[in-house]
């Protein structure tokens, strides 16, 4: 199989697994209110998310320098600016302590925490002997 | 970084897709490097040089080195 075909196969696997995960979440979690047994559903859905992350990692391994740089720059600048614009819009339109604003805040906070953890790992893995 | 990748590639009778496939990179990368729109990482620069059996500085022109 050619490299190009392997790349698109990995991409299809990553996006396909995300679609399947969305379907599973849609079938598992009610539209309003939480689930009745979060102690079972929450870990199960984390496993589903882990499968999507693994499929994405397989695709990432097939990307080259330029593609990775494009993804990193796009997610950092595009993703963060988009999130901030939506956060400000929600706060202005629904109030600082509305459920929507709080929910968006939790997502943004979790994104920042995840970024900080990965950044620290990256920082310490890249250290060499200081002289 | 200016380079002669296009000349070397054409010298081998390859199109951009052929070279990308041989090096297992995207065609977009070959296009961007040839157009001086993207500076590849050091491993990729060496990989390109090895493929054409030339030194890296024969492929990429060092702008900080006096002629």
N, CA and C atoms of all chains as a GROMACS GRO file, in nm:
protein
  594
    1UNK      N    1   0.085  -0.120   0.000
    1UNK     CA    2   0.000   0.000   0.000
    1UNK      C    3   0.088   0.125   0.000
    2UNK      N    4   0.052   0.226  -0.081
    2UNK     CA    5   0.135   0.346  -0.089
    2UNK      C    6   0.121   0.430   0.038
    3UNK      N    7   0.220   0.518   0.059
    3UNK     CA    8   0.217   0.605   0.175
    3UNK      C    9   0.091   0.692   0.175
    4UNK      N   10   0.057   0.743   0.057
    4UNK     CA   11  -0.060   0.831   0.045
    4UNK      C   12  -0.190   0.758   0.085
    5UNK      N   13  -0.201   0.633   0.042
    5UNK     CA   14  -0.321   0.556   0.077
    5UNK      C   15  -0.324   0.527   0.227
    6UNK      N   16  -0.206   0.496   0.284
    6UNK     CA   17  -0.198   0.471   0.428
    6UNK      C   18  -0.239   0.596   0.506
    7UNK      N   19  -0.194   0.713   0.455
    7UNK     CA   20  -0.227   0.839   0.522
    7UNK      C   21  -0.378   0.860   0.525
    8UNK      N   22  -0.443   0.844   0.411
    8UNK     CA   23  -0.588   0.868   0.404
    8UNK      C   24  -0.667   0.762   0.479
    9UNK      N   25  -0.612   0.639   0.483
    9UNK     CA   26  -0.677   0.534   0.561
    9UNK      C   27  -0.673   0.570   0.710
   10UNK      N   28  -0.556   0.618   0.756
   10UNK     CA   29  -0.543   0.658   0.896
   10UNK      C   30  -0.634   0.777   0.926
   11UNK      N   31  -0.644   0.872   0.831
   11UNK     CA   32  -0.732   0.988   0.851
   11UNK      C   33  -0.878   0.942   0.859
   12UNK      N   34  -0.917   0.851   0.772
   12UNK     CA   35  -1.055   0.801   0.772
   12UNK      C   36  -1.086   0.727   0.902
   13UNK      N   37  -0.985   0.653   0.951
   13UNK     CA   38  -1.002   0.579   1.077
   13UNK      C   39  -1.023   0.677   1.194
   14UNK      N   40  -0.942   0.784   1.195
   14UNK     CA   41  -0.953   0.884   1.302
   14UNK      C   42  -1.089   0.954   1.299
   15UNK      N   43  -1.127   1.005   1.183
   15UNK     CA   44  -1.255   1.076   1.173
   15UNK      C   45  -1.372   0.980   1.189
   16UNK      N   46  -1.357   0.859   1.136
   16UNK     CA   47  -1.463   0.759   1.150
   16UNK      C   48  -1.487   0.722   1.296
   17UNK      N   49  -1.377   0.705   1.370
   17UNK     CA   50  -1.392   0.670   1.512
   17UNK      C   51  -1.456   0.784   1.590
   18UNK      N   52  -1.428   0.908   1.550
   18UNK     CA   53  -1.490   1.024   1.616
   18UNK      C   54  -1.640   1.025   1.589
   19UNK      N   55  -1.678   0.991   1.467
   19UNK     CA   56  -1.821   0.985   1.433
   19UNK      C   57  -1.892   0.876   1.514
   20UNK      N   58  -1.827   0.759   1.522
   20UNK     CA   59  -1.885   0.648   1.599
   20UNK      C   60  -1.898   0.687   1.746
   21UNK      N   61  -1.795   0.754   1.798
   21UNK     CA   62  -1.798   0.799   1.937
   21UNK      C   63  -1.914   0.896   1.959
   22UNK      N   64  -1.933   0.987   1.864
   22UNK     CA   65  -2.046   1.081   1.875
   22UNK      C   66  -2.179   1.008   1.878
   23UNK      N   67  -2.190   0.903   1.797
   23UNK     CA   68  -2.313   0.823   1.794
   23UNK      C   69  -2.335   0.754   1.929
   24UNK      N   70  -2.226   0.696   1.980
   24UNK     CA   71  -2.236   0.625   2.110
   24UNK      C   72  -2.277   0.722   2.221
   25UNK      N   73  -2.215   0.840   2.223
   25UNK     CA   74  -2.248   0.939   2.327
   25UNK      C   75  -2.394   0.982   2.312
   26UNK      N   76  -2.436   1.001   2.187
   26UNK     CA   77  -2.575   1.040   2.162
   26UNK      C   78  -2.675   0.936   2.210
   27UNK      N   79  -2.639   0.809   2.198
   27UNK     CA   80  -2.728   0.700   2.240
   27UNK      C   81  -2.722   0.677   2.392
   28UNK      N   82  -2.612   0.719   2.455
   28UNK     CA   83  -2.592   0.689   2.597
   28UNK      C   84  -2.640   0.801   2.689
   29UNK      N   85  -2.619   0.925   2.645
   29UNK     CA   86  -2.647   1.040   2.732
   29UNK      C   87  -2.777   1.106   2.689
   30UNK      N   88  -2.868   1.131   2.784
   30UNK     CA   89  -2.994   1.198   2.748
   30UNK      C   90  -2.970   1.343   2.704
   31UNK      N   91  -3.068   1.397   2.631
   31UNK     CA   92  -3.054   1.534   2.577
   31UNK      C   93  -3.048   1.636   2.690
   32UNK      N   94  -3.125   1.615   2.794
   32UNK     CA   95  -3.120   1.708   2.907
   32UNK      C   96  -3.102   1.628   3.037
   33UNK      N   97  -3.033   1.691   3.132
   33UNK     CA   98  -3.006   1.622   3.257
   33UNK      C   99  -2.893   1.522   3.241
   34UNK      N  100  -2.836   1.478   3.353
   34UNK     CA  101  -2.726   1.383   3.346
   34UNK      C  102  -2.775   1.240   3.337
   35UNK      N  103  -2.683   1.146   3.325
   35UNK     CA  104  -2.721   1.004   3.323
   35UNK      C  105  -2.752   0.958   3.466
   36UNK      N  106  -2.823   0.846   3.477
   36UNK     CA  107  -2.860   0.796   3.610
   36UNK      C  108  -2.744   0.724   3.679
   37UNK      N  109  -2.653   0.671   3.600
   37UNK     CA  110  -2.540   0.594   3.657
   37UNK      C  111  -2.406   0.647   3.603
   38UNK      N  112  -2.368   0.768   3.646
   38UNK     CA  113  -2.244   0.826   3.594
   38UNK      C  114  -2.120   0.745   3.629
   39UNK      N  115  -2.126   0.668   3.739
   39UNK     CA  116  -2.007   0.589   3.778
   39UNK      C  117  -1.974   0.482   3.675
   40UNK      N  118  -2.072   0.447   3.592
   40UNK     CA  119  -2.048   0.349   3.485
   40UNK      C  120  -2.026   0.420   3.352
   41UNK      N  121  -2.115   0.517   3.323
   41UNK     CA  122  -2.113   0.583   3.191
   41UNK      C  123  -1.988   0.669   3.172
   42UNK      N  124  -1.951   0.743   3.278
   42UNK     CA  125  -1.835   0.834   3.264
   42UNK      C  126  -1.707   0.761   3.228
   43UNK      N  127  -1.667   0.657   3.304
   43UNK     CA  128  -1.545   0.585   3.263
   43UNK      C  129  -1.559   0.520   3.126
   44UNK      N  130  -1.680   0.469   3.096
   44UNK     CA  131  -1.699   0.403   2.965
   44UNK      C  132  -1.677   0.504   2.851
   45UNK      N  133  -1.728   0.625   2.869
   45UNK     CA  134  -1.713   0.726   2.763
   45UNK      C  135  -1.570   0.780   2.757
   46UNK      N  136  -1.499   0.778   2.871
   46UNK     CA  137  -1.357   0.814   2.867
   46UNK      C  138  -1.280   0.710   2.785
   47UNK      N  139  -1.319   0.584   2.798
   47UNK     CA  140  -1.255   0.478   2.718
   47UNK      C  141  -1.283   0.502   2.569
   48UNK      N  142  -1.410   0.537   2.537
   48UNK     CA  143  -1.446   0.567   2.398
   48UNK      C  144  -1.360   0.683   2.346
   49UNK      N  145  -1.347   0.788   2.429
   49UNK     CA  146  -1.264   0.903   2.390
   49UNK      C  147  -1.118   0.860   2.372
   50UNK      N  148  -1.074   0.767   2.455
   50UNK     CA  149  -0.937   0.716   2.443
   50UNK      C  150  -0.914   0.643   2.312
   51UNK      N  151  -1.016   0.570   2.268
   51UNK     CA  152  -1.006   0.499   2.138
   51UNK      C  153  -0.993   0.602   2.024
   52UNK      N  154  -1.071   0.709   2.034
   52UNK     CA  155  -1.063   0.816   1.931
   52UNK      C  156  -0.924   0.880   1.935
   53UNK      N  157  -0.874   0.905   2.056
   53UNK     CA  158  -0.741   0.965   2.069
   53UNK      C  159  -0.635   0.873   2.009
   54UNK      N  160  -0.648   0.743   2.031
   54UNK     CA  161  -0.551   0.648   1.976
   54UNK      C  162  -0.557   0.647   1.822
   55UNK      N  163  -0.678   0.648   1.768
   55UNK     CA  164  -0.693   0.652   1.622
   55UNK      C  165  -0.634   0.782   1.566
   56UNK      N  166  -0.653   0.891   1.639
   56UNK     CA  167  -0.596   1.019   1.596
   56UNK      C  168  -0.444   1.015   1.601
   57UNK      N  169  -0.392   0.946   1.703
   57UNK     CA  170  -0.246   0.934   1.716
   57UNK      C  171  -0.189   0.854   1.598
   58UNK      N  172  -0.260   0.749   1.555
   58UNK     CA  173  -0.215   0.671   1.438
   58UNK      C  174  -0.206   0.761   1.315
   59UNK      N  175  -0.308   0.847   1.299
   59UNK     CA  176  -0.307   0.941   1.186
   59UNK      C  177  -0.193   1.040   1.200
   60UNK      N  178  -0.173   1.092   1.324
   60UNK     CA  179  -0.068   1.192   1.349
   60UNK      C  180   0.070   1.136   1.312
   61UNK      N  181   0.089   1.004   1.338
   61UNK     CA  182   0.216   0.941   1.304
   61UNK      C  183   0.242   0.941   1.154
   62UNK      N  184   0.136   0.954   1.076
   62UNK     CA  185   0.152   0.952   0.930
   62UNK      C  186   0.168   1.092   0.873
   63UNK      N  187   0.154   1.194   0.957
   63UNK     CA  188   0.169   1.332   0.907
   63UNK      C  189   0.316   1.370   0.908
   64UNK      N  190   0.355   1.463   0.820
   64UNK     CA  191   0.495   1.506   0.817
   64UNK      C  192   0.509   1.641   0.888
   65UNK      N  193   0.631   1.695   0.887
   65UNK     CA  194   0.662   1.820   0.958
   65UNK      C  195   0.563   1.932   0.925
   66UNK      N  196   0.544   1.951   0.796
   66UNK     CA  197   0.460   2.063   0.749
   66UNK      C  198   0.316   2.047   0.795
   67UNK      N  199   0.265   1.926   0.782
   67UNK     CA  200   0.126   1.902   0.823
   67UNK      C  201   0.110   1.919   0.974
   68UNK      N  202   0.208   1.871   1.051
   68UNK     CA  203   0.200   1.887   1.196
   68UNK      C  204   0.206   2.034   1.235
   69UNK      N  205   0.294   2.109   1.168
   69UNK     CA  206   0.303   2.252   1.198
   69UNK      C  207   0.171   2.322   1.166
   70UNK      N  208   0.110   2.283   1.054
   70UNK     CA  209  -0.020   2.341   1.016
   70UNK      C  210  -0.126   2.313   1.120
   71UNK      N  211  -0.130   2.189   1.169
   71UNK     CA  212  -0.228   2.153   1.272
   71UNK      C  213  -0.203   2.230   1.401
   72UNK      N  214  -0.076   2.236   1.444
   72UNK     CA  215  -0.044   2.301   1.571
   72UNK      C  216  -0.076   2.450   1.567
   73UNK      N  217  -0.036   2.516   1.460
   73UNK     CA  218  -0.062   2.660   1.448
   73UNK      C  219  -0.214   2.685   1.440
   74UNK      N  220  -0.283   2.603   1.361
   74UNK     CA  221  -0.428   2.623   1.342
   74UNK      C  222  -0.505   2.602   1.472
   75UNK      N  223  -0.467   2.494   1.544
   75UNK     CA  224  -0.539   2.468   1.670
   75UNK      C  225  -0.508   2.573   1.775
   76UNK      N  226  -0.380   2.615   1.784
   76UNK     CA  227  -0.343   2.713   1.885
   76UNK      C  228  -0.411   2.847   1.858
   77UNK      N  229  -0.389   2.904   1.740
   77UNK     CA  230  -0.442   3.037   1.711
   77UNK      C  231  -0.590   3.032   1.676
   78UNK      N  232  -0.628   2.948   1.583
   78UNK     CA  233  -0.768   2.940   1.542
   78UNK      C  234  -0.857   2.888   1.654
   79UNK      N  235  -0.813   2.780   1.718
   79UNK     CA  236  -0.894   2.719   1.824
   79UNK      C  237  -0.912   2.811   1.943
   80UNK      N  238  -0.802   2.872   1.988
   80UNK     CA  239  -0.812   2.958   2.107
   80UNK      C  240  -0.889   3.087   2.077
   81UNK      N  241  -0.865   3.147   1.962
   81UNK     CA  242  -0.938   3.270   1.928
   81UNK      C  243  -1.087   3.240   1.914
   82UNK      N  244  -1.119   3.129   1.847
   82UNK     CA  245  -1.260   3.090   1.833
   82UNK      C  246  -1.325   3.069   1.969
   83UNK      N  247  -1.254   3.002   2.059
   83UNK     CA  248  -1.308   2.974   2.193
   83UNK      C  249  -1.329   3.104   2.271
   84UNK      N  250  -1.233   3.195   2.264
   84UNK     CA  251  -1.245   3.322   2.337
   84UNK      C  252  -1.361   3.406   2.284
   85UNK      N  253  -1.376   3.409   2.152
   85UNK     CA  254  -1.487   3.485   2.092
   85UNK      C  255  -1.621   3.429   2.140
   86UNK      N  256  -1.633   3.297   2.140
   86UNK     CA  257  -1.759   3.236   2.185
   86UNK      C  258  -1.781   3.258   2.334
   87UNK      N  259  -1.675   3.247   2.413
   87UNK     CA  260  -1.686   3.269   2.558
   87UNK      C  261  -1.735   3.410   2.587
   88UNK      N  262  -1.676   3.509   2.522
   88UNK     CA  263  -1.716   3.649   2.544
   88UNK      C  264  -1.861   3.669   2.500
   89UNK      N  265  -1.896   3.611   2.385
   89UNK     CA  266  -2.034   3.624   2.334
   89UNK      C  267  -2.134   3.565   2.432
   90UNK      N  268  -2.104   3.446   2.484
   90UNK     CA  269  -2.196   3.381   2.580
   90UNK      C  270  -2.209   3.461   2.708
   91UNK      N  271  -2.096   3.513   2.757
   91UNK     CA  272  -2.100   3.591   2.881
   91UNK      C  273  -2.184   3.717   2.862
   92UNK      N  274  -2.164   3.784   2.748
   92UNK     CA  275  -2.238   3.908   2.722
   92UNK      C  276  -2.387   3.880   2.701
   93UNK      N  277  -2.419   3.774   2.627
   93UNK     CA  278  -2.558   3.747   2.591
   93UNK      C  279  -2.638   3.676   2.701
   94UNK      N  280  -2.570   3.596   2.783
   94UNK     CA  281  -2.645   3.516   2.882
   94UNK      C  282  -2.608   3.547   3.026
   95UNK      N  283  -2.504   3.628   3.048
   95UNK     CA  284  -2.462   3.661   3.184
   95UNK      C  285  -2.344   3.576   3.228
   96UNK      N  286  -2.266   3.631   3.321
   96UNK     CA  287  -2.141   3.564   3.362
   96UNK      C  288  -2.166   3.429   3.428
   97UNK      N  289  -2.275   3.419   3.503
   97UNK     CA  290  -2.299   3.296   3.579
   97UNK      C  291  -2.409   3.209   3.520
   98UNK      N  292  -2.442   3.231   3.394
   98UNK     CA  293  -2.543   3.144   3.332
   98UNK      C  294  -2.483   3.004   3.312
   99UNK      N  295  -2.571   2.906   3.295
   99UNK     CA  296  -2.522   2.769   3.277
   99UNK      C  297  -2.434   2.757   3.153
  100UNK      N  298  -2.474   2.828   3.048
  100UNK     CA  299  -2.394   2.820   2.924
  100UNK      C  300  -2.256   2.881   2.944
  101UNK      N  301  -2.252   2.997   3.009
  101UNK     CA  302  -2.122   3.062   3.032
  101UNK      C  303  -2.034   2.976   3.121
  102UNK      N  304  -2.094   2.919   3.226
  102UNK     CA  305  -2.017   2.836   3.316
  102UNK      C  306  -1.965   2.710   3.244
  103UNK      N  307  -2.051   2.651   3.161
  103UNK     CA  308  -2.011   2.531   3.085
  103UNK      C  309  -1.896   2.562   2.992
  104UNK      N  310  -1.908   2.676   2.921
  104UNK     CA  311  -1.800   2.715   2.829
  104UNK      C  312  -1.673   2.742   2.908
  105UNK      N  313  -1.689   2.802   3.025
  105UNK     CA  314  -1.573   2.830   3.110
  105UNK      C  315  -1.504   2.702   3.155
  106UNK      N  316  -1.583   2.601   3.191
  106UNK     CA  317  -1.523   2.473   3.233
  106UNK      C  318  -1.443   2.410   3.117
  107UNK      N  319  -1.501   2.414   2.997
  107UNK     CA  320  -1.432   2.357   2.881
  107UNK      C  321  -1.302   2.432   2.854
  108UNK      N  322  -1.311   2.565   2.859
  108UNK     CA  323  -1.191   2.646   2.834
  108UNK      C  324  -1.086   2.621   2.941
  109UNK      N  325  -1.130   2.610   3.067
  109UNK     CA  326  -1.038   2.583   3.177
  109UNK      C  327  -0.971   2.447   3.162
  110UNK      N  328  -1.050   2.345   3.123
  110UNK     CA  329  -0.996   2.210   3.104
  110UNK      C  330  -0.896   2.209   2.988
  111UNK      N  331  -0.928   2.286   2.885
  111UNK     CA  332  -0.837   2.295   2.770
  111UNK      C  333  -0.704   2.356   2.814
  112UNK      N  334  -0.713   2.461   2.896
  112UNK     CA  335  -0.591   2.526   2.944
  112UNK      C  336  -0.511   2.431   3.033
  113UNK      N  337  -0.581   2.358   3.122
  113UNK     CA  338  -0.512   2.264   3.212
  113UNK      C  339  -0.442   2.154   3.130
  114UNK      N  340  -0.512   2.101   3.030
  114UNK     CA  341  -0.452   1.998   2.945
  114UNK      C  342  -0.331   2.051   2.871
  115UNK      N  343  -0.344   2.172   2.820
  115UNK     CA  344  -0.232   2.234   2.749
  115UNK      C  345  -0.113   2.249   2.842
  116UNK      N  346  -0.139   2.293   2.964
  116UNK     CA  347  -0.030   2.316   3.061
  116UNK      C  348   0.043   2.186   3.093
  117UNK      N  349  -0.032   2.077   3.111
  117UNK     CA  350   0.029   1.948   3.142
  117UNK      C  351   0.118   1.901   3.027
  118UNK      N  352   0.062   1.906   2.905
  118UNK     CA  353   0.139   1.860   2.788
  118UNK      C  354   0.259   1.950   2.766
  119UNK      N  355   0.242   2.080   2.789
  119UNK     CA  356   0.354   2.175   2.771
  119UNK      C  357   0.466   2.143   2.870
  120UNK      N  358   0.428   2.112   2.996
  120UNK     CA  359   0.530   2.080   3.098
  120UNK      C  360   0.604   1.952   3.060
  121UNK      N  361   0.529   1.851   3.013
  121UNK     CA  362   0.593   1.726   2.968
  121UNK      C  363   0.690   1.755   2.854
  122UNK      N  364   0.642   1.834   2.758
  122UNK     CA  365   0.727   1.872   2.643
  122UNK      C  366   0.852   1.945   2.690
  123UNK      N  367   0.833   2.038   2.785
  123UNK     CA  368   0.944   2.121   2.835
  123UNK      C  369   1.050   2.034   2.902
  124UNK      N  370   1.007   1.940   2.988
  124UNK     CA  371   1.104   1.859   3.062
  124UNK      C  372   1.166   1.750   2.976
  125UNK      N  373   1.091   1.700   2.879
  125UNK     CA  374   1.148   1.598   2.788
  125UNK      C  375   1.255   1.658   2.699
  126UNK      N  376   1.243   1.789   2.673
  126UNK     CA  377   1.338   1.854   2.581
  126UNK      C  378   1.461   1.907   2.649
  127UNK      N  379   1.473   1.883   2.781
  127UNK     CA  380   1.587   1.938   2.854
  127UNK      C  381   1.713   1.856   2.832
  128UNK      N  382   1.824   1.926   2.818
  128UNK     CA  383   1.953   1.858   2.811
  128UNK      C  384   2.039   1.909   2.926
  129UNK      N  385   2.164   1.870   2.925
  129UNK     CA  386   2.255   1.915   3.031
  129UNK      C  387   2.285   2.063   3.014
  130UNK      N  388   2.265   2.141   3.121
  130UNK     CA  389   2.296   2.284   3.117
  130UNK      C  390   2.440   2.303   3.161
  131UNK      N  391   2.518   2.375   3.085
  131UNK     CA  392   2.660   2.395   3.120
  131UNK      C  393   2.694   2.543   3.115
  132UNK      N  394   1.399   2.877   0.304
  132UNK     CA  395   1.540   2.870   0.267
  132UNK      C  396   1.552   2.830   0.120
  133UNK      N  397   1.631   2.910   0.047
  133UNK     CA  398   1.643   2.882  -0.096
  133UNK      C  399   1.712   2.746  -0.117
  134UNK      N  400   1.672   2.679  -0.223
  134UNK     CA  401   1.723   2.544  -0.246
  134UNK      C  402   1.711   2.507  -0.393
  135UNK      N  403   1.769   2.393  -0.428
  135UNK     CA  404   1.762   2.349  -0.568
  135UNK      C  405   1.685   2.217  -0.578
  136UNK      N  406   1.590   2.199  -0.489
  136UNK     CA  407   1.513   2.074  -0.487
  136UNK      C  408   1.441   2.050  -0.620
  137UNK      N  409   1.384   2.156  -0.675
  137UNK     CA  410   1.310   2.141  -0.802
  137UNK      C  411   1.402   2.089  -0.912
  138UNK      N  412   1.523   2.146  -0.920
  138UNK     CA  413   1.619   2.104  -1.024
  138UNK      C  414   1.660   1.958  -1.005
  139UNK      N  415   1.689   1.921  -0.880
  139UNK     CA  416   1.729   1.782  -0.854
  139UNK      C  417   1.615   1.686  -0.886
  140UNK      N  418   1.496   1.725  -0.847
  140UNK     CA  419   1.380   1.638  -0.874
  140UNK      C  420   1.359   1.620  -1.023
  141UNK      N  421   1.362   1.731  -1.096
  141UNK     CA  422   1.342   1.722  -1.241
  141UNK      C  423   1.455   1.644  -1.308
  142UNK      N  424   1.574   1.657  -1.250
  142UNK     CA  425   1.689   1.582  -1.302
  142UNK      C  426   1.667   1.432  -1.294
  143UNK      N  427   1.589   1.390  -1.196
  143UNK     CA  428   1.556   1.247  -1.181
  143UNK      C  429   1.430   1.209  -1.259
  144UNK      N  430   1.368   1.308  -1.323
  144UNK     CA  431   1.245   1.279  -1.398
  144UNK      C  432   1.126   1.249  -1.310
  145UNK      N  433   1.124   1.308  -1.190
  145UNK     CA  434   1.014   1.282  -1.097
  145UNK      C  435   0.919   1.401  -1.092
  146UNK      N  436   0.791   1.372  -1.071
  146UNK     CA  437   0.701   1.483  -1.039
  146UNK      C  438   0.693   1.494  -0.886
  147UNK      N  439   0.625   1.598  -0.840
  147UNK     CA  440   0.623   1.623  -0.694
  147UNK      C  441   0.557   1.509  -0.617
  148UNK      N  442   0.452   1.452  -0.675
  148UNK     CA  443   0.382   1.341  -0.609
  148UNK      C  444   0.472   1.218  -0.598
  149UNK      N  445   0.551   1.191  -0.703
  149UNK     CA  446   0.643   1.076  -0.699
  149UNK      C  447   0.745   1.093  -0.587
  150UNK      N  448   0.803   1.213  -0.578
  150UNK     CA  449   0.904   1.238  -0.475
  150UNK      C  450   0.843   1.228  -0.336
  151UNK      N  451   0.724   1.285  -0.320
  151UNK     CA  452   0.655   1.280  -0.191
  151UNK      C  453   0.630   1.135  -0.149
  152UNK      N  454   0.587   1.053  -0.243
  152UNK     CA  455   0.560   0.912  -0.213
  152UNK      C  456   0.688   0.839  -0.174
  153UNK      N  457   0.798   0.869  -0.248
  153UNK     CA  458   0.925   0.802  -0.220
  153UNK      C  459   0.977   0.838  -0.081
  154UNK      N  460   0.953   0.963  -0.038
  154UNK     CA  461   1.004   1.009   0.092
  154UNK      C  462   0.902   0.994   0.203
  155UNK      N  463   0.781   0.949   0.167
  155UNK     CA  464   0.671   0.933   0.264
  155UNK      C  465   0.640   1.065   0.335
  156UNK      N  466   0.626   1.168   0.254
  156UNK     CA  467   0.580   1.298   0.304
  156UNK      C  468   0.465   1.343   0.213
  157UNK      N  469   0.400   1.453   0.251
  157UNK     CA  470   0.290   1.501   0.168
  157UNK      C  471   0.344   1.576   0.046
  158UNK      N  472   0.264   1.577  -0.060
  158UNK     CA  473   0.302   1.652  -0.180
  158UNK      C  474   0.309   1.801  -0.147
  159UNK      N  475   0.223   1.843  -0.056
  159UNK     CA  476   0.222   1.983  -0.013
  159UNK      C  477   0.359   2.025   0.044
  160UNK      N  478   0.424   1.932   0.113
  160UNK     CA  479   0.556   1.962   0.170
  160UNK      C  480   0.658   1.986   0.060
  161UNK      N  481   0.658   1.900  -0.041
  161UNK     CA  482   0.753   1.916  -0.152
  161UNK      C  483   0.727   2.050  -0.222
  162UNK      N  484   0.601   2.080  -0.247
  162UNK     CA  485   0.566   2.205  -0.314
  162UNK      C  486   0.613   2.325  -0.231
  163UNK      N  487   0.587   2.320  -0.100
  163UNK     CA  488   0.622   2.433  -0.012
  163UNK      C  489   0.773   2.452  -0.002
  164UNK      N  490   0.847   2.341   0.006
  164UNK     CA  491   0.994   2.352   0.016
  164UNK      C  492   1.049   2.409  -0.114
  165UNK      N  493   1.002   2.358  -0.226
  165UNK     CA  494   1.051   2.407  -0.356
  165UNK      C  495   1.022   2.556  -0.374
  166UNK      N  496   0.908   2.598  -0.323
  166UNK     CA  497   0.867   2.739  -0.340
  166UNK      C  498   0.928   2.830  -0.233
  167UNK      N  499   1.014   2.773  -0.146
  167UNK     CA  500   1.077   2.850  -0.039
  167UNK      C  501   0.972   2.909   0.056
  168UNK      N  502   0.863   2.833   0.075
  168UNK     CA  503   0.758   2.878   0.167
  168UNK      C  504   0.767   2.805   0.300
  169UNK      N  505   0.850   2.703   0.307
  169UNK     CA  506   0.860   2.624   0.430
  169UNK      C  507   1.003   2.571   0.443
  170UNK      N  508   1.060   2.590   0.562
  170UNK     CA  509   1.192   2.535   0.591
  170UNK      C  510   1.174   2.401   0.660
  171UNK      N  511   1.220   2.293   0.599
  171UNK     CA  512   1.198   2.162   0.662
  171UNK      C  513   1.283   2.146   0.787
  172UNK      N  514   1.246   2.048   0.870
  172UNK     CA  515   1.327   2.018   0.988
  172UNK      C  516   1.462   1.962   0.942
  173UNK      N  517   1.558   1.960   1.035
  173UNK     CA  518   1.690   1.908   1.000
  173UNK      C  519   1.684   1.761   0.954
  174UNK      N  520   1.609   1.674   1.026
  174UNK     CA  521   1.599   1.536   0.976
  174UNK      C  522   1.541   1.528   0.835
  175UNK      N  523   1.441   1.610   0.807
  175UNK     CA  524   1.383   1.604   0.672
  175UNK      C  525   1.479   1.658   0.568
  176UNK      N  526   1.557   1.759   0.605
  176UNK     CA  527   1.656   1.814   0.512
  176UNK      C  528   1.760   1.707   0.478
  177UNK      N  529   1.804   1.635   0.580
  177UNK     CA  530   1.902   1.528   0.557
  177UNK      C  531   1.841   1.414   0.476
  178UNK      N  532   1.714   1.388   0.501
  178UNK     CA  533   1.644   1.282   0.428
  178UNK      C  534   1.638   1.316   0.279
  179UNK      N  535   1.605   1.442   0.252
  179UNK     CA  536   1.598   1.488   0.112
  179UNK      C  537   1.737   1.479   0.048
  180UNK      N  538   1.838   1.526   0.122
  180UNK     CA  539   1.975   1.524   0.067
  180UNK      C  540   2.020   1.381   0.041
  181UNK      N  541   1.988   1.290   0.136
  181UNK     CA  542   2.029   1.150   0.120
  181UNK      C  543   1.961   1.089  -0.002
  182UNK      N  544   1.837   1.125  -0.024
  182UNK     CA  545   1.764   1.067  -0.138
  182UNK      C  546   1.834   1.103  -0.270
  183UNK      N  547   1.879   1.228  -0.279
  183UNK     CA  548   1.946   1.271  -0.402
  183UNK      C  549   2.098   1.251  -0.397
  184UNK      N  550   2.145   1.193  -0.286
  184UNK     CA  551   2.287   1.163  -0.268
  184UNK      C  552   2.374   1.289  -0.285
  185UNK      N  553   2.332   1.394  -0.218
  185UNK     CA  554   2.410   1.519  -0.215
  185UNK      C  555   2.423   1.564  -0.070
  186UNK      N  556   2.516   1.657  -0.045
  186UNK     CA  557   2.528   1.715   0.089
  186UNK      C  558   2.412   1.811   0.111
  187UNK      N  559   2.375   1.829   0.236
  187UNK     CA  560   2.262   1.918   0.268
  187UNK      C  561   2.287   2.058   0.212
  188UNK      N  562   2.412   2.105   0.222
  188UNK     CA  563   2.441   2.242   0.177
  188UNK      C  564   2.448   2.253   0.025
  189UNK      N  565   2.446   2.141  -0.044
  189UNK     CA  566   2.432   2.146  -0.190
  189UNK      C  567   2.285   2.159  -0.228
  190UNK      N  568   2.199   2.114  -0.138
  190UNK     CA  569   2.055   2.119  -0.162
  190UNK      C  570   1.993   2.248  -0.110
  191UNK      N  571   2.032   2.286   0.011
  191UNK     CA  572   1.981   2.410   0.072
  191UNK      C  573   2.097   2.510   0.080
  192UNK      N  574   2.069   2.632   0.037
  192UNK     CA  575   2.175   2.734   0.032
  192UNK      C  576   2.179   2.810   0.164
  193UNK      N  577   2.292   2.799   0.232
  193UNK     CA  578   2.306   2.860   0.365
  193UNK      C  579   2.315   3.012   0.352
  194UNK      N  580   2.213   3.085   0.399
  194UNK     CA  581   2.213   3.231   0.382
  194UNK      C  582   2.308   3.301   0.478
  195UNK      N  583   2.359   3.228   0.578
  195UNK     CA  584   2.447   3.290   0.678
  195UNK      C  585   2.596   3.265   0.649
  196UNK      N  586   2.620   3.192   0.543
  196UNK     CA  587   2.758   3.157   0.512
  196UNK      C  588   2.804   3.238   0.391
  197UNK      N  589   2.919   3.303   0.406
  197UNK     CA  590   2.970   3.384   0.294
  197UNK      C  591   3.018   3.294   0.183
  198UNK      N  592   2.995   3.335   0.059
  198UNK     CA  593   3.037   3.254  -0.057
  198UNK      C  594   3.189   3.255  -0.071
   0.00000   0.00000   0.00000
